[in-house]
Amino acid sequence: MTPTLRPSVAAAGPVAPPRVVLMNPGPVVADERVRAALGGPDLCHREPEFTALMTRVRDRVTRICGGGPEHTSLVLTGSGTAAVEATIASAVPADGGLLAVDNGHYGERMYEIAGTYGLRRQRLAFGWGTPLDLAAVERALVADPALSHVAVVHHETSTGMLNDIAAVARIAHRHGREVVVDAVSSVGAEDVDVERDGVDWLAGSANKCLEGMPGLSFVTARRAAFARITGRPPRSYSLDLGRHFAAQETARVPAFTPAVPAFYAFDAALELALAEGVAGRAARYGRLAAQLRAGLTDLGFALLLPPEHRAVGLTAVVLPDGISYEQLHGPLKAAGFVIYAAQGALADRHFRLSTLGALTTEDISGFLDALARVPAVAAREREGGTR
């Protein structure tokens, strides 16, 4: 008896999944050209074709970050946190230390990373969503000359706050210190320029404002800075920037097996980012953020930060009394919209909404309509508002 064969998915043709609007700050909704680039040919990372791809990606990243001829970028297979960790572990010398400027979760994380490696460290904790006290930064550097590096987050994604990294860099340089900037969720849309702003070390990610796919991160600095740390006794094997610099800059190959499909996608995303320009992308995100924030206000939701401190890519929203994050997340996900929980001390009373990625005004309108129909929100509206 001849068995009956079921038709395969391939035979029937691929079924496109329904579109899901990601309103979390990475991974983001990707441009179809970026997603298509993931299907590039199989490629050995030790071949000249990959060297050409890697070099092009490194050059494009450096341009996006505002680097000049004396700057370069190293691309790592790993999350944005991997780039931050690699920078702290590699840049701070044995006789140095790190001052972590902390006004949110990711500033605190930089302090914790330094502790993981047993580095001398100090933490200036201002409180989540609190503007930086630049005078306090200066006092801390004057009081402890052994602090060789200052770590600061550009866009503090836990709150949506944008920090003045150029002002921090001016203070640090006045006292002969270097600055490590976590620009993971800002570079590509917020105004950051390593040369103009005096950023010594910038850590970034492919899959946020640069709209690539998850899996790659990068560190941008002067070639001389990378050369200076090359040959130091490493604190980490796979996250040693000296090792990566020797491999990518001198040998022109990656130190370890990279995420090749993510490189294809990042190359495509960087081409789109350079064509749009940082200012153009900031304007696009800003229009979406303004539409979102106005709609939230109309629905009676309060926002965490005042307008002058908000980044264009993320909005932290206060949960109304009597409504939990879970009551919003489930119905909105069913409607095709993924929202993002708050972290730490804000977790019980806030949630976050991103306007990063290939979102449209129709996406924002659809989200606001779906939010208004969430049973808990609709019930409060009927009772007289969500405030």
N, C-alpha and C positions, 0 to 999 in steps of 0.2 A: 504494500500500500504506500503510495507516494504521500509524504507529509505535506500538509498545507503550510506554506510560509506566510508569516505576517508581513505586510508591507512595512518597510523601514521608514523612519522619519526622513532619511535622506531621499528615499525614493519618492516620498510624498512632497518633498520640498520643505525647506525650513519654515517654521512658523514664527513670525515676528512676535516677540513678547509685547504686552501692552506697555505704553510709555509710562514711566514712573518719574515724577518730578522730585528730584533730590533737593531738599532745602536744608541739608546738613553741609557744613563747611569742608567738604572733601571726604570721599570722592564726589565729583561734581557731574552734572549732566554734560556729556561730551558732545562736541561737534561730530557729525557723522564722518567727516574726513579723518578725524583723529581715531575714531573707533575703527574705521576701515583700515587704517595703517597698521593696526595690531596684526592683521593677516599677512604681513610681509613674509618674504621667503625665509626658510630655515637658513641660519647663518652661523658659522663658527666664529666665535669671538676672537680667535687668533688670526683671522684672515684680514687682508688689507681692506676689504669691503666694510668690515666692522670698524676698523680704525678710522676710515673716512666718516662713517656715521657718528662715531663717538666724538671725533674732533669737531664736526659740524655742530653737534648738540652743545658741546662745551663752549664753542665760540658764540653761539646764539644766546646761551645762558648769560655769559659775561656781558654781552651787549644789553640784554634786558636789565641787568643789575647796574648798568651805568659804568661798567669797568672800561678803563683805557687800555692801551697796548701793554702796560706793565701788569695788568690783572689777568687772571685766568680762573677757570672753574674746574672743579673735580666733581664728576657725577658718580654717585654711589647707588647701589641697589639696596634700597631700604627706605623706610618712612622718613618724614621730615625730622622726627626725633632722632633718627640715626645720624643725620647730618649735624644736628645740634650736639649730640653726644660726641661725635667724632671731633668736632671743633674744640669743645671744652677739654676733652681728653688729650688732644694733640697740641693745642696752642699754649696752654698754661705751663710754664717751665717748672722744674722741680723746686726752685727757690722762689716761685711766685705764688699767686693766689687769686681767687675769683671773688669779686663783689657782685652778687646777684641782686639786681633791682627788681623788686617783686610787687606787682599790683594785680596779680591774677594767677591762675593755675599754672601757666606756662613759665612765668617768672620763677615760681616756686619749683617747678620741674628742673630748671637750670641749676638751681641751688642743690637739689637732690642729686643730680648727675655728678656735680663736683664732689659731693660726699661719697658717692659710689666709688670714685677713684682715689679717695683719701686725700683730696686736695685741700690746702688751706682755703677756707671760704668764709664769707660773711654775707649775711642776708639783710637787705633793707626792705622790710615788709610794710607797705603803705596801706594795705587793705584792698580787696577786690573792687575794681571800678573807681579807685581813687587816683587822681592825677599825681604824677611823679613830683616829688619835692626835690628840685635840682640842687638846692642849697644843702640838703641832707646828703646827696650823693657826693658833693664836694667835701663836706666835712668828713665823711667816711674815708675818702681817699687820703686826705691830709692826715687823719689819725692813724692810718695803717699803711705805711709805705711798702709793705710786702705784698699788697694786693696789686698784682701786675695787670689784671684784666677786669673789665666791667662787662657784665652780661645783662642785656636788656631785650625785651620782646617788643617788636614793632607793633603788630596788631595782636593784642591779647584776646585770643579767640574765646576765652571763658566769659568775657563780658562784652566783646565788641569794641573795646577801647583802643584808640590809636595813641601811641606814645611818641614823644618828640625825641627820636633817636639822634638827630643831628645835635641837639642841645646837650645830650648826654655825652656824645663823642667830643664835643668842644671842651667840656669839663675834663674828661679823661685825658685828652691829649695835652691840655694845659699842665697836667701833673705827670706827663710821661707814661701814661697807661694805654693799653689797647682795648678796643671795644669789640665784643662778640654780640651780633644781632641775630635774634631769631626772627627771620622774615618769612617764616613758613607759610603763613596765611595772608601775606601782604604783597610780596614781590610779584610784579606783573600787573597790578591794578592800583595799589597805593604808591605814592610818590617816594620812592627810595632810590638813591643813587650812591653807590659805594664811594665814588671819587668825590663828589660834591659834599656828601654828608660826613665824610671822614670815617666810614665804616671799615674797620680792619679785617673783620671776619664776618661774612654773611652766610647764614644757613637757610636754605629754601627747599621747596618741594615741587614736584612736577604736577601734582594733582589737585591744586587749589586754584589760585588766580591764574596760573598758567594753563589750566584746563587740559592737562595731560591725563594719563592713566596712573593709578596707584602703582608704587613699586620703585620709583626713583626719587632721589633727593640730591642736593648738591651743596657745595661750599665754594664761595667766591672770595678771593683775596689776592693780594699782590704776589707775583711769582717769587719775589724775594722773601716774602713771609713763608711761603711753602718751602722754599729751599732752606730757609733757616732752621725749620723743624725736622727736615729730612736727615735721618741718621741719629736722631735722639733715641735713647732707649724707649721703646713704645710701651704705653700703658695698655693698649688693646692691640690685638693681632689684626682683626678684619676692619677695625675702624681707625687705624693709624693713618692720618692724612699724609705723613711722610712717605709711607709705603705706596699710597695711591698716587701721590705726585710723581714719584720715581717711575711708576708703571705708566700712568697716562701721559705725562709730559715728556719723559725721556725715552722709555721703551715703546710708547705709543700703543699700548695694549692695556686692557683692564687688569687690575691686580687679581681679581677673582672672576668666576663666571657671572656675567651680568644678566639682567632681565632683558634679553634682546627684543622681544615684542614691545616692551614698554619704551625702549629706545626709539623704535620706529614711531610709536605714537607720540612720544615727546618731541621728536623732530618735527612732525606735522603740526603739533600744537604750538611750538615755538615759532614756526613760520607764520601761523595765523596771528599769534600774539605780536610779532614784530610788525606785521602788516597793519594791525589795528592800532598799535601803539599803546604805551602805558596810559597816556592821558585819555585816549579813546576808550580803552577798556574801563578806566575809572568812571568816565562819563556814563557809559552803558550801565555799569553796576549801580551807579548813583541814581540813575533814572528809575531802575527797578526798585532800589531801596526806598526812594521817595514814595513811589506808588504803594509799596508794601506798608510803609509806616503810616501813611495817610489812611489807608484802609483799616489798619489795626486800630488807629485812634478813633475812626468812625464807629468801629465795633465796640469801643469802650475799653480796649486794652491799653495799659500803661507801658511805657518803654523804660528800660533801666537807666540809660545814660542820657544826658542832655545832648543836643545836636552837635555842639562843638567838639565833643570827644568821640563821636561815632565814626567807625570805619565804614566804607561803602559796601563791604562784603558781608556784614553780619549784623543782626539786630537781636538784642536780648530783650525778652518780653516778660512782663510780670503776669503770673497766673492770677486770674480773678479769685476772690474768696469763693470757696466752695467748688472749684474746678481743679482737678488734678491733671498732671501731664498725661497720665495714662488715658484719661477721658478724652483728651484731644488726639493723642497719637493713633489709637486704634481706628477710629472713624476716618481720620484724615488719610491714613495709609490705605484703607479700603477704597477711598476715593481717588487714590493715585498720588498722594503727596506725603513725603517722608519728612517729618520735622525732627528737631534735635533736642535732647534733654540738656539741661544746665548741669554744671559740675559743682562739686564741693558745697560750700556754704549756700550757694544759690539754687541748689538742686530742688529743694522743696517748693520754691515759690516762683520759679522762672523757667522759661524754655527759650530756645534759640532758633532763629530762622536765617538761612544764608541766601544771598542773591548772587552767589558765584556760579560760574559755568554758563552753559548755553541756554539760559532761561529766557523767556519772552514775556512781554507785557500780558499776553493771554494766559501764560502760566500763573502769573501773580493774580490776575483777575479770577482765574479758576480756583486758586487756592483760597482767596478771600471769600468767594462764594461758598466753597466747601466748609470753611471755618464757620461761617455764619449758620450753616445747617447742622453743625455738630449738636446733638441733642442738648448737652449741658449748656452750650453757649446760647442756643435758641431759647431755651427755657429761661435763662437769665435775662435775655432781651425782652421776652414777654413780661418779665417781672419788673422791668424798668431799667435795664442796662446792666453791664458787666462790671462797672466800677465798684 
